[in-house]
Amino acid sequence: MKQTTIYKAIMLALALTLSTPAMAAPPEDDGAGEDADAGEGGDVAEDISDEEAAEDDILLVIDLPVAADEAREAGLDEAELDEALDAAETGAVSPATMTEVLDDEAEETKTKGKRKAFGQWVKLQIAAGVRGPELAAKIKERKEDLAEMSDEDKAELEVKIKELGDKHRKRRKAVHAKRKAMKAEGKEIKLAGKDRHDKMMIKAAKRHAVAKKKYKAAKAKHKAKHRGQGEAMEAKADKMEAKADKLENKADKMEAKADKLENKADKLENKADKMEAKADGKGKGKGPGPKGPKGKKGQ
């Protein structure tokens, strides 16, 4: 199976697997068996106990996306998360183990603050053969100040992780085969990690409730903003309309005033005409002219 396929598949299938955890089955090739070293050259199947095969950690496998979200929320960088998951896939570390690792890293980050080099730290632990619950337990001992690695050292680390992964992947298949046989025989198979699973579901529910509340608040704010903008635009339109009405009233008043002035001008013109006509009438009349000086009688 292609590197990181199981991890990506788990991330994408979260909704389905969470809805039916009791019915979910471990993946055929890269599923959820507990990882441990097998003896070199020995029969892997003979080294697997009934107790180990009876512990099915599918609950923690399907919790991986939840743990990843919790780690992101706590402040783990996406690049660090990807580096750690890539190394886990290459080294055949169970997704269930990585769920525990990420869950504990999230808690440590919340308590101690954001830390660097998570991906490199996971790689070094896997290369050193640290697996299962021990890997998650070491999270509390994790320190940031890791030595800088050369490109050559990084390449050697990748090779070692791959070699260990090939060996552990064989053991994982053997565990699944034995578990399948035990189921067929009617033997009890236990769901491992249920306590952690339940706690993670509670944390996830709280986180989702907070996110939902923030979303609703943002949505209400968005609506209020647009509603306020609409009301402001409507009020502005009302003001402009009122201003237009005032200008129209003012124009009507000015027009009325102009009419009055025009009427007054007409009256003045009529009066002037009458005065002129009267003056003309006096000049053409036959009344006695002005009296001359009195002459002497007989003159």
Residue frames relative to the residue before (quaternion, step in Angstrom):
aa qw qx qy qz dx dy dz
M 1.0000 0.0000 0.0000 0.0000 0.00 0.00 0.00
K 0.5635 -0.6350 0.4149 0.3273 3.56 -0.96 0.88
Q 0.6196 -0.5744 0.3961 0.3596 3.55 -1.08 0.78
T 0.8423 0.1250 -0.1773 0.4934 3.56 -1.02 1.04
T 0.3852 0.7387 -0.4898 0.2570 3.64 1.17 0.08
I 0.6782 0.4986 -0.3077 0.4435 3.57 0.83 -0.96
Y 0.6487 0.5192 -0.3226 0.4534 3.56 0.98 -0.80
K 0.6723 0.4819 -0.2956 0.4779 3.59 0.93 -0.89
A 0.6328 0.5334 -0.3319 0.4526 3.58 1.03 -0.80
I 0.6432 0.5184 -0.3203 0.4636 3.56 1.01 -0.83
M 0.6346 0.5361 -0.3254 0.4516 3.57 0.97 -0.89
L 0.7131 0.4605 -0.2619 0.4592 3.58 0.87 -0.96
A 0.7400 0.4310 -0.2263 0.4642 3.58 1.05 -0.72
L 0.2813 0.8099 -0.4835 0.1764 3.60 1.25 0.24
A 0.6693 0.5217 -0.3202 0.4212 3.58 0.76 -0.99
L 0.6862 0.4832 -0.2837 0.4638 3.59 0.93 -0.91
T 0.7115 0.4715 -0.2759 0.4419 3.56 0.79 -0.99
L 0.6478 0.5104 -0.3329 0.4572 3.59 1.01 -0.68
S 0.6498 0.5318 -0.3262 0.4342 3.57 1.06 -0.65
T 0.8053 0.1396 -0.0714 0.5717 3.62 1.17 -0.57
P 0.0067 0.8563 -0.5165 0.0025 3.62 0.68 1.02
A 0.6588 0.5305 -0.3269 0.4215 3.58 0.95 -0.79
M 0.7086 0.4491 -0.2512 0.4828 3.58 1.13 -0.61
A 0.5207 0.6663 -0.4150 0.3358 3.57 1.24 -0.34
A 0.2195 -0.7711 0.5845 0.1252 3.55 -1.09 0.71
P 0.5587 -0.6077 0.4285 0.3673 3.60 -1.04 0.66
P 0.5699 -0.5790 0.4458 0.3758 3.60 -1.10 0.61
E 0.6039 -0.6141 0.3737 0.3442 3.59 -1.05 0.74
D 0.8135 0.2957 -0.1405 0.4806 3.59 0.77 -1.02
D 0.8209 0.1717 -0.0449 0.5427 3.55 0.88 -0.99
G 0.2275 0.8294 -0.4831 0.1643 3.56 0.90 0.84
A 0.7511 -0.4874 0.3085 0.3211 3.49 -1.33 -0.38
G 0.2701 0.7580 -0.5591 0.1996 3.62 0.76 0.76
E 0.5282 -0.5986 0.4763 0.3685 3.60 -1.15 0.44
D 0.3262 -0.7752 0.5121 0.1741 3.58 -0.80 0.98
A 0.1479 0.7626 -0.6224 0.0958 3.55 -1.01 0.82
D 0.5998 -0.5837 0.4007 0.3728 3.59 -1.17 0.46
A 0.2360 -0.7397 0.6116 0.1521 3.54 -1.10 0.75
G 0.5720 -0.6097 0.4177 0.3559 3.55 -1.08 0.63
E 0.5230 -0.6408 0.4647 0.3160 3.55 -0.99 0.84
G 0.8535 0.1433 -0.1221 0.4859 3.56 -0.90 1.01
G 0.5924 0.5811 -0.3708 0.4170 3.64 1.23 -0.09
D 0.5898 -0.5345 0.4475 0.4077 3.56 -1.33 0.09
V 0.4053 -0.7499 0.4690 0.2313 3.58 -0.46 1.23
A 0.6552 0.5448 -0.3173 0.4162 3.58 0.90 -0.96
E 0.6587 0.5207 -0.3169 0.4410 3.60 0.99 -0.79
D 0.6618 0.5267 -0.2986 0.4420 3.58 1.17 -0.50
I 0.6231 0.5481 -0.3282 0.4512 3.59 1.30 -0.10
S 0.3030 -0.7733 0.5344 0.1573 3.56 -0.70 1.12
D 0.6293 -0.5203 0.4104 0.4059 3.57 -1.26 0.36
E 0.6248 0.5585 -0.3345 0.4311 3.56 1.04 -0.82
E 0.6614 0.4988 -0.3031 0.4710 3.59 0.97 -0.85
A 0.6887 0.4862 -0.2828 0.4576 3.57 0.89 -0.95
A 0.6667 0.5233 -0.3010 0.4371 3.59 1.12 -0.65
E 0.6192 0.5305 -0.3454 0.4645 3.61 1.27 -0.19
D 0.0457 -0.8116 0.5821 -0.0209 3.59 -0.24 1.27
D 0.1496 -0.8346 0.5277 0.0506 3.59 -0.44 1.22
I 0.1733 0.8267 -0.5158 0.1432 3.59 1.10 0.70
L 0.5901 0.5786 -0.3779 0.4173 3.61 1.06 -0.64
L 0.7002 0.4444 -0.2688 0.4898 3.57 0.95 -0.86
V 0.5692 0.5781 -0.3845 0.4404 3.57 1.15 -0.50
I 0.7301 0.4149 -0.2404 0.4869 3.57 0.83 -0.98
D 0.6002 0.5566 -0.3623 0.4458 3.59 1.28 -0.16
L 0.4173 0.7462 -0.4514 0.2556 3.61 1.24 -0.20
P 0.6743 0.4720 -0.3289 0.4631 3.69 0.82 -0.79
V 0.6146 0.5413 -0.3443 0.4591 3.58 1.11 -0.68
A 0.6627 0.4982 -0.2954 0.4747 3.56 0.96 -0.91
A 0.6342 0.5284 -0.3281 0.4594 3.58 1.03 -0.78
D 0.6483 0.5048 -0.3148 0.4751 3.59 0.99 -0.81
E 0.6347 0.5328 -0.3218 0.4580 3.56 1.02 -0.84
A 0.6607 0.5038 -0.3000 0.4687 3.58 1.00 -0.87
R 0.6353 0.5158 -0.3287 0.4714 3.59 0.98 -0.80
E 0.6517 0.5236 -0.3075 0.4546 3.54 0.93 -0.94
A 0.6657 0.5024 -0.2980 0.4643 3.59 1.06 -0.76
G 0.6567 -0.5356 0.3099 0.4311 3.60 1.20 -0.41
L 0.4387 0.6915 -0.4726 0.3256 3.62 1.24 0.10
D 0.4469 -0.7026 0.4900 0.2579 3.58 -0.83 1.03
E 0.5883 -0.6003 0.4186 0.3442 3.55 -1.12 0.74
A 0.6390 0.5352 -0.3290 0.4438 3.59 0.99 -0.82
E 0.6434 0.5132 -0.3141 0.4733 3.59 1.03 -0.81
L 0.6427 0.5266 -0.3106 0.4616 3.55 1.01 -0.87
D 0.6625 0.5074 -0.3011 0.4615 3.58 0.91 -0.92
E 0.6489 0.5262 -0.3174 0.4487 3.58 0.95 -0.89
A 0.6661 0.5043 -0.2980 0.4617 3.57 0.97 -0.87
L 0.6876 0.4789 -0.2848 0.4657 3.59 0.90 -0.91
D 0.6084 0.5384 -0.3491 0.4670 3.59 1.07 -0.70
A 0.6668 0.4978 -0.2987 0.4673 3.58 0.93 -0.90
A 0.6437 0.5275 -0.3202 0.4527 3.57 1.01 -0.81
E 0.6515 0.5055 -0.3132 0.4711 3.57 0.99 -0.80
T 0.6593 0.5058 -0.3058 0.4647 3.57 0.92 -0.92
G 0.7480 0.4015 -0.2070 0.4863 3.58 0.97 -0.88
A 0.4352 -0.7250 0.4399 0.3024 3.60 1.30 0.21
V 0.2919 0.7238 -0.5563 0.2854 3.55 0.95 0.90
S 0.5260 -0.6693 0.4235 0.3099 3.57 -0.79 1.00
P 0.5369 -0.6053 0.4746 0.3466 3.62 -1.04 0.72
A 0.5908 0.5724 -0.3633 0.4375 3.57 1.13 -0.62
T 0.6395 0.5168 -0.3186 0.4717 3.57 1.00 -0.82
M 0.6685 0.4930 -0.2997 0.4692 3.57 0.96 -0.85
T 0.5672 0.5679 -0.3834 0.4569 3.58 1.14 -0.50
E 0.6736 0.4846 -0.2885 0.4777 3.56 0.93 -0.93
V 0.6393 0.5348 -0.3222 0.4489 3.57 0.99 -0.88
L 0.7020 0.4650 -0.2720 0.4658 3.59 0.83 -0.97
D 0.6262 0.5387 -0.3349 0.4533 3.56 1.04 -0.76
D 0.6889 0.4630 -0.2751 0.4853 3.58 0.94 -0.90
E 0.6226 0.5331 -0.3433 0.4586 3.60 1.05 -0.72
A 0.6247 0.5388 -0.3315 0.4577 3.58 1.05 -0.77
E 0.6667 0.4972 -0.2993 0.4678 3.57 0.93 -0.89
E 0.6570 0.5055 -0.3093 0.4660 3.58 0.97 -0.85
T 0.6431 0.5259 -0.3170 0.4575 3.57 1.03 -0.80
K 0.6374 0.5242 -0.3210 0.4646 3.56 1.02 -0.81
T 0.7057 0.4670 -0.2538 0.4685 3.56 1.04 -0.82
K 0.8135 0.2835 -0.1104 0.4956 3.58 0.84 -1.04
G 0.5641 -0.5896 0.3973 0.4199 3.56 1.23 -0.22
K 0.6980 -0.4788 0.3396 0.4101 3.54 -1.33 0.28
R 0.1140 -0.7993 0.5893 0.0273 3.55 -0.96 0.97
K 0.4210 -0.7170 0.5040 0.2339 3.56 -1.20 0.59
A 0.8219 0.3513 -0.2025 0.4001 3.52 -1.46 -0.02
F 0.2111 0.7938 -0.5416 0.1788 3.61 1.02 0.68
G 0.6634 0.5225 -0.3089 0.4377 3.57 0.88 -0.93
Q 0.6648 0.4946 -0.3000 0.4726 3.57 0.91 -0.90
W 0.6325 0.5385 -0.3304 0.4480 3.57 0.99 -0.83
V 0.6484 0.5112 -0.3167 0.4669 3.59 0.93 -0.89
K 0.6380 0.5358 -0.3256 0.4470 3.59 0.94 -0.86
L 0.6739 0.5041 -0.2957 0.4521 3.57 0.88 -0.96
Q 0.6528 0.5122 -0.3157 0.4602 3.59 1.01 -0.81
I 0.6565 0.5065 -0.3146 0.4621 3.58 0.93 -0.91
A 0.6593 0.5159 -0.3025 0.4558 3.58 0.96 -0.91
A 0.6739 0.4853 -0.2826 0.4802 3.57 1.17 -0.64
G 0.5687 -0.6316 0.3666 0.3786 3.59 1.30 0.03
V 0.4499 0.6715 -0.4695 0.3554 3.60 1.24 0.23
R 0.0877 0.8101 -0.5681 0.1151 3.59 -0.71 1.09
G 0.7930 0.3611 -0.2205 0.4383 3.54 -1.35 0.00
P 0.8359 -0.1790 0.1405 0.4995 3.58 -1.17 -0.59
E 0.5879 0.5923 -0.3656 0.4122 3.58 1.13 -0.65
L 0.6299 0.5417 -0.3318 0.4469 3.58 1.06 -0.77
A 0.6697 0.4817 -0.2953 0.4820 3.58 0.96 -0.87
A 0.6404 0.5452 -0.3254 0.4321 3.58 1.01 -0.82
K 0.6593 0.5308 -0.3091 0.4336 3.58 1.08 -0.68
I 0.4457 0.7005 -0.4511 0.3272 3.59 1.26 -0.19
K 0.6582 0.5259 -0.3137 0.4380 3.57 0.99 -0.81
E 0.6825 0.4599 -0.2841 0.4918 3.58 1.21 -0.42
R 0.4628 0.7284 -0.4225 0.2771 3.56 1.27 -0.24
K 0.0925 -0.7784 0.6196 0.0411 3.54 -1.02 0.88
E 0.5478 -0.6548 0.4315 0.2916 3.54 -1.17 0.66
D 0.6898 0.5363 -0.2915 0.3893 3.54 0.97 -0.88
L 0.0907 0.8008 -0.5793 0.1223 3.56 0.40 1.28
A 0.5448 -0.6239 0.4473 0.3374 3.55 -1.08 0.70
E 0.5245 -0.6281 0.4751 0.3235 3.55 -1.06 0.77
M 0.2398 -0.7875 0.5556 0.1164 3.57 -0.88 0.97
S 0.4207 -0.6844 0.5335 0.2647 3.55 -1.05 0.81
D 0.6662 -0.4885 0.3660 0.4285 3.58 -1.23 0.27
E 0.6284 0.5408 -0.3247 0.4553 3.57 1.09 -0.75
D 0.6535 0.5049 -0.3065 0.4733 3.58 0.99 -0.88
K 0.6434 0.5281 -0.3207 0.4520 3.57 1.01 -0.82
A 0.6484 0.5200 -0.3114 0.4606 3.56 1.02 -0.85
E 0.6464 0.5130 -0.3104 0.4719 3.59 1.00 -0.84
L 0.6283 0.5406 -0.3244 0.4557 3.56 1.05 -0.81
E 0.6477 0.5225 -0.3097 0.4600 3.57 0.97 -0.89
V 0.6478 0.5226 -0.3108 0.4590 3.59 0.98 -0.87
K 0.6659 0.5065 -0.2997 0.4586 3.57 0.93 -0.91
I 0.6429 0.5189 -0.3206 0.4633 3.59 0.98 -0.85
K 0.6543 0.5142 -0.3122 0.4582 3.57 0.96 -0.85
E 0.6432 0.5228 -0.3238 0.4562 3.61 0.94 -0.85
L 0.6590 0.4895 -0.3019 0.4848 3.58 0.96 -0.88
G 0.6343 0.5521 -0.3261 0.4319 3.56 1.03 -0.81
D 0.6360 0.5279 -0.3289 0.4569 3.58 0.97 -0.83
K 0.6718 0.4984 -0.2925 0.4633 3.57 0.97 -0.88
H 0.7163 0.4517 -0.2647 0.4613 3.59 0.84 -0.95
R 0.5880 0.5746 -0.3762 0.4273 3.57 1.14 -0.54
K 0.6128 0.5391 -0.3376 0.4689 3.60 1.10 -0.67
R 0.6642 0.4960 -0.3094 0.4659 3.54 0.96 -0.87
R 0.6229 0.5522 -0.3459 0.4329 3.57 0.98 -0.81
K 0.6482 0.5157 -0.3154 0.4631 3.57 0.97 -0.85
A 0.6458 0.5220 -0.3158 0.4590 3.55 1.03 -0.80
V 0.6210 0.5327 -0.3332 0.4686 3.59 1.05 -0.78
H 0.6688 0.5001 -0.3032 0.4589 3.59 0.88 -0.91
A 0.6378 0.5313 -0.3238 0.4540 3.56 1.01 -0.83
K 0.6795 0.4789 -0.2936 0.4719 3.56 0.92 -0.88
R 0.6242 0.5324 -0.3393 0.4603 3.60 1.02 -0.75
K 0.6392 0.5307 -0.3173 0.4573 3.56 1.00 -0.86
A 0.6544 0.5071 -0.3045 0.4712 3.57 1.01 -0.84
M 0.6449 0.5197 -0.3202 0.4598 3.57 1.02 -0.79
K 0.6247 0.5282 -0.3352 0.4673 3.58 1.03 -0.73
A 0.6521 0.5211 -0.3079 0.4565 3.55 0.99 -0.89
E 0.6783 0.4759 -0.2772 0.4864 3.58 1.15 -0.65
G 0.5290 -0.6612 0.3902 0.3617 3.57 1.32 -0.06
K 0.4216 0.7055 -0.4712 0.3202 3.57 1.22 0.30
E 0.5591 -0.6350 0.4300 0.3151 3.54 -1.13 0.70
I 0.1362 -0.7591 0.6334 0.0632 3.55 -1.00 0.95
K 0.2430 -0.7991 0.5385 0.1113 3.57 -0.71 1.09
L 0.3909 -0.6822 0.5633 0.2539 3.56 -1.17 0.62
A 0.2512 -0.7936 0.5406 0.1220 3.56 -0.42 1.22
G 0.8170 0.3092 -0.2039 0.4419 3.56 -1.25 0.50
K 0.2984 0.7912 -0.4983 0.1916 3.59 1.17 0.38
D 0.6241 0.5434 -0.3509 0.4382 3.61 0.98 -0.75
R 0.6692 0.4748 -0.3015 0.4856 3.57 0.89 -0.92
H 0.6162 0.5580 -0.3400 0.4398 3.57 0.99 -0.86
D 0.6759 0.4992 -0.2975 0.4532 3.58 0.85 -0.98
K 0.6567 0.5070 -0.3094 0.4648 3.58 0.97 -0.87
M 0.6545 0.5109 -0.3132 0.4609 3.57 1.00 -0.81
M 0.6280 0.5304 -0.3369 0.4591 3.59 1.03 -0.72
I 0.6320 0.5216 -0.3253 0.4719 3.58 1.07 -0.77
K 0.6634 0.4955 -0.3034 0.4714 3.59 0.93 -0.91
A 0.6514 0.5161 -0.3152 0.4582 3.55 0.99 -0.85
A 0.6402 0.5274 -0.3240 0.4549 3.57 1.01 -0.83
K 0.6528 0.5045 -0.3117 0.4713 3.58 1.00 -0.82
R 0.6539 0.5159 -0.3083 0.4596 3.56 0.97 -0.90
H 0.6676 0.4928 -0.2973 0.4724 3.55 0.96 -0.84
A 0.6215 0.5413 -0.3408 0.4523 3.59 1.06 -0.74
V 0.6460 0.5076 -0.3095 0.4787 3.57 1.02 -0.85
A 0.6587 0.5091 -0.3062 0.4616 3.57 0.95 -0.93
K 0.6472 0.5199 -0.3120 0.4620 3.56 1.02 -0.84
K 0.6416 0.5233 -0.3144 0.4644 3.56 1.03 -0.84
K 0.6506 0.5089 -0.3091 0.4714 3.58 1.00 -0.86
Y 0.6414 0.5301 -0.3209 0.4524 3.55 1.02 -0.85
K 0.6607 0.5046 -0.3059 0.4640 3.57 0.93 -0.91
A 0.6499 0.5142 -0.3174 0.4609 3.58 0.99 -0.85
A 0.6597 0.5025 -0.3051 0.4683 3.56 0.98 -0.87
K 0.6441 0.5233 -0.3157 0.4601 3.56 1.03 -0.82
A 0.6558 0.5053 -0.3062 0.4701 3.58 0.98 -0.88
K 0.6428 0.5220 -0.3138 0.4646 3.56 1.04 -0.85
H 0.6323 0.5344 -0.3202 0.4604 3.55 1.04 -0.86
K 0.6673 0.4955 -0.2981 0.4693 3.57 0.92 -0.93
A 0.6558 0.5189 -0.3083 0.4535 3.56 0.94 -0.93
K 0.6352 0.5415 -0.3261 0.4438 3.54 1.03 -0.84
H 0.7035 0.4507 -0.2695 0.4788 3.55 0.87 -0.95
R 0.6160 0.5262 -0.3462 0.4730 3.55 1.13 -0.69
G 0.6498 0.5116 -0.3093 0.4695 3.58 1.01 -0.82
Q 0.6317 0.5210 -0.3324 0.4681 3.55 1.03 -0.77
G 0.6490 0.5196 -0.3160 0.4571 3.56 1.01 -0.83
E 0.6561 0.5037 -0.3070 0.4707 3.55 0.99 -0.88
A 0.6434 0.5221 -0.3222 0.4578 3.58 1.02 -0.83
M 0.6568 0.5036 -0.3072 0.4697 3.56 0.99 -0.85
E 0.6416 0.5193 -0.3189 0.4658 3.55 1.04 -0.79
A 0.6488 0.5088 -0.3135 0.4710 3.57 1.00 -0.87
K 0.6370 0.5256 -0.3210 0.4636 3.57 1.03 -0.81
A 0.6412 0.5197 -0.3147 0.4688 3.56 1.03 -0.83
D 0.6353 0.5291 -0.3239 0.4600 3.55 1.03 -0.82
K 0.6521 0.5148 -0.3114 0.4613 3.56 0.99 -0.86
M 0.6545 0.5087 -0.3093 0.4660 3.55 0.98 -0.86
E 0.6418 0.5161 -0.3192 0.4689 3.55 1.03 -0.78
A 0.6449 0.5136 -0.3143 0.4707 3.59 1.00 -0.86
K 0.6409 0.5215 -0.3159 0.4663 3.56 1.03 -0.83
A 0.6369 0.5224 -0.3186 0.4691 3.57 1.04 -0.83
D 0.6324 0.5287 -0.3251 0.4635 3.58 1.04 -0.81
K 0.6508 0.5148 -0.3196 0.4575 3.57 0.96 -0.86
L 0.6524 0.5116 -0.3121 0.4640 3.56 0.98 -0.89
E 0.6437 0.5187 -0.3178 0.4642 3.57 1.04 -0.79
N 0.6427 0.5124 -0.3153 0.4743 3.58 1.00 -0.82
K 0.6460 0.5203 -0.3146 0.4615 3.53 1.02 -0.86
A 0.6357 0.5220 -0.3185 0.4710 3.56 1.03 -0.81
D 0.6363 0.5256 -0.3243 0.4623 3.59 1.01 -0.83
K 0.6575 0.5072 -0.3086 0.4639 3.58 0.97 -0.87
M 0.6545 0.5059 -0.3125 0.4669 3.55 0.98 -0.86
E 0.6338 0.5231 -0.3243 0.4684 3.56 1.07 -0.77
A 0.6484 0.5137 -0.3132 0.4664 3.58 1.00 -0.83
K 0.6430 0.5203 -0.3115 0.4677 3.54 1.06 -0.85
A 0.6334 0.5265 -0.3227 0.4663 3.55 1.07 -0.81
D 0.6254 0.5316 -0.3311 0.4654 3.57 1.04 -0.78
K 0.6530 0.5117 -0.3151 0.4608 3.58 0.94 -0.86
L 0.6546 0.5056 -0.3127 0.4669 3.55 0.98 -0.89
E 0.6362 0.5268 -0.3205 0.4637 3.55 1.05 -0.78
N 0.6446 0.5154 -0.3086 0.4729 3.58 1.00 -0.84
K 0.6492 0.5140 -0.3092 0.4677 3.53 1.02 -0.86
A 0.6371 0.5198 -0.3214 0.4698 3.56 1.06 -0.83
D 0.6302 0.5303 -0.3281 0.4625 3.59 1.03 -0.78
K 0.6546 0.5135 -0.3103 0.4600 3.55 0.95 -0.90
L 0.6543 0.5066 -0.3092 0.4687 3.55 0.98 -0.89
E 0.6469 0.5140 -0.3143 0.4675 3.55 1.02 -0.78
N 0.6383 0.5152 -0.3196 0.4743 3.60 0.99 -0.80
K 0.6468 0.5182 -0.3135 0.4635 3.55 0.99 -0.85
A 0.6437 0.5160 -0.3167 0.4681 3.54 1.00 -0.84
D 0.6302 0.5347 -0.3241 0.4603 3.56 1.03 -0.79
K 0.6590 0.5092 -0.3032 0.4632 3.58 0.92 -0.87
M 0.6577 0.5028 -0.3129 0.4655 3.55 0.93 -0.86
E 0.6510 0.5073 -0.3159 0.4680 3.55 1.00 -0.80
A 0.6438 0.5171 -0.3159 0.4672 3.61 0.99 -0.81
K 0.6432 0.5230 -0.3159 0.4616 3.55 0.95 -0.81
A 0.6510 0.5128 -0.3131 0.4639 3.55 1.00 -0.86
D 0.6407 0.5189 -0.3179 0.4681 3.58 1.00 -0.77
G 0.6424 0.5383 -0.3194 0.4422 3.61 0.95 -0.79
K 0.6596 0.5047 -0.3117 0.4616 3.58 0.90 -0.75
G 0.6685 0.5150 -0.3168 0.4331 3.59 0.93 -0.72
K 0.7306 0.4271 -0.2287 0.4812 3.67 1.07 -0.59
G 0.4881 0.7050 -0.4159 0.3029 3.68 1.15 -0.15
K 0.4381 -0.7103 0.4964 0.2388 3.79 -1.29 0.54
G 0.3236 0.7638 -0.5114 0.2244 3.58 0.91 0.31
P 0.6873 -0.4851 0.3370 0.4227 3.66 -1.24 0.40
G 0.4382 -0.6951 0.5121 0.2499 3.42 -1.09 0.84
P 0.7066 -0.4396 0.3175 0.4546 3.51 -1.09 -0.09
K 0.4914 -0.6700 0.4777 0.2855 3.58 -0.98 0.84
G 0.3823 -0.7146 0.5415 0.2235 3.49 -1.07 0.90
P 0.6727 -0.4715 0.3499 0.4503 3.63 -1.21 -0.09
K 0.5380 -0.6378 0.4460 0.3240 3.60 -1.03 0.73
G 0.2350 -0.7781 0.5650 0.1420 3.62 -0.88 1.04
K 0.5656 -0.5779 0.4436 0.3864 3.50 -1.21 0.25
K 0.5749 -0.6093 0.4358 0.3292 3.52 -1.08 0.73
G 0.7954 0.2648 -0.2117 0.5024 3.54 -0.87 0.92
Q 0.5564 0.5860 -0.4209 0.4122 3.48 1.17 -0.17
